[in-house]
Amino acid sequence: MSSEKKIVGYARVQKTADSNDLSQQVKLLKEAGATEIMFDITSAGQPDRPQFNKLLEMLKQSEVKEIIVTDTSRLSRSLSVLKNFLNYLESSKTSFRVLGQGKRMTVHQTKFLMNVLEVLLAC
């Protein structure tokens, strides 16, 4: 196994019928520098997302240098799932980039935004 960490792009669509959206996400992730693409075809709320779960395992093993997504909703629409994901990123020292934001954000910056969002949703 190579000791070089990977730049992983993660995509997700809800149905097979969304194949054009999946193709567009994959294209954008590759253009952004992802060297490995992982994707699931399922709802973000489903716990059984094989590639997402594999990505979490890769984070636990510190195999990933950076994760790129086109939008945070591709990971999950649940704030608690996103916060857990950010904890995995932080513990593995993995950077995270959301293409819609146009820049890399540190895990701390992303966590801050999630906490602000959580407060706003509670109001």
C-alpha positions in Angstrom: 0.0 0.0 0.0 1.2 3.5 -0.9 2.1 5.7 2.0 1.1 8.8 0.0 -2.2 10.3 1.3 -5.1 10.7 -1.2 -7.1 13.6 -2.3 -10.6 12.2 -2.3 -13.7 13.6 -4.0 -17.1 12.5 -2.6 -20.3 12.7 -4.6 -23.8 11.6 -3.8 -27.1 11.6 -5.6 -30.5 10.3 -4.4 -31.5 8.2 -7.4 -30.0 6.5 -10.4 -32.1 8.8 -12.5 -29.8 11.7 -11.3 -26.9 10.3 -13.3 -26.3 13.7 -15.0 -25.9 15.4 -11.7 -23.5 12.6 -10.5 -21.5 13.0 -13.7 -21.3 16.8 -13.2 -20.2 16.3 -9.6 -17.5 13.8 -10.6 -16.3 16.2 -13.3 -16.0 19.1 -10.9 -14.2 16.9 -8.3 -11.6 15.7 -10.8 -11.1 19.3 -12.1 -10.5 20.4 -8.4 -7.7 17.8 -8.1 -9.4 14.7 -6.6 -7.2 11.7 -7.3 -9.9 9.3 -6.1 -13.6 9.6 -6.5 -16.1 7.9 -4.2 -19.9 8.2 -4.6 -23.2 6.8 -3.3 -26.6 6.7 -4.9 -28.9 7.1 -1.9 -30.5 9.6 0.3 -28.1 11.5 2.6 -30.2 10.4 5.6 -29.5 6.7 5.0 -27.0 5.2 7.4 -26.1 2.6 4.9 -23.9 4.6 2.4 -21.1 2.2 1.6 -18.7 4.7 0.1 -19.3 7.3 2.7 -18.6 4.7 5.4 -15.5 3.6 3.6 -14.4 7.3 3.5 -14.8 7.5 7.3 -12.7 4.3 7.6 -10.0 5.9 5.4 -10.1 9.0 7.7 -9.7 6.8 10.8 -6.6 5.2 9.1 -5.2 8.7 8.2 -5.1 7.7 4.5 -6.6 11.0 3.2 -4.9 14.3 2.7 -8.0 16.3 1.6 -11.7 15.7 1.0 -13.5 17.6 -1.7 -17.2 17.9 -2.1 -19.3 20.1 -4.4 -21.7 21.0 -1.6 -22.0 20.0 2.1 -25.4 18.5 1.4 -23.6 15.7 -0.5 -22.2 14.5 2.8 -25.4 14.9 4.8 -28.3 17.2 5.5 -28.1 16.4 9.2 -26.1 18.9 11.3 -25.2 16.2 13.8 -23.8 13.9 11.0 -21.8 16.9 9.6 -20.4 17.7 13.0 -19.3 14.1 13.5 -17.7 14.1 10.1 -15.8 17.3 11.0 -14.6 15.6 14.2 -13.2 12.7 12.0 -11.5 15.4 9.8 -10.0 17.1 12.8 -8.6 13.9 14.5 -7.1 12.8 11.2 -5.7 16.2 10.3 -7.4 16.1 6.9 -8.3 19.3 5.1 -11.7 19.8 3.6 -12.9 21.8 0.6 -16.4 22.6 -0.5 -16.3 23.7 -4.1 -19.3 25.9 -3.8 -17.4 28.0 -1.2 -14.6 28.6 -3.6 -11.8 28.1 -1.0 -10.4 25.7 1.4 -11.6 26.1 5.0 -9.9 24.7 8.0 -11.9 22.2 10.1 -12.1 24.8 12.8 -13.6 27.4 10.5 -16.1 24.8 9.2 -17.0 23.8 12.8 -17.5 27.4 13.7 -19.9 27.9 10.8 -21.8 24.7 11.8 -22.1 26.0 15.3 -23.5 29.3 14.1 -25.9 27.4 11.9 -27.0 25.3 14.8 -27.7 28.4 16.9 -29.7 30.0 14.1 -31.7 26.9 13.6 -32.5 26.8 17.3 -34.0 30.4 17.2 
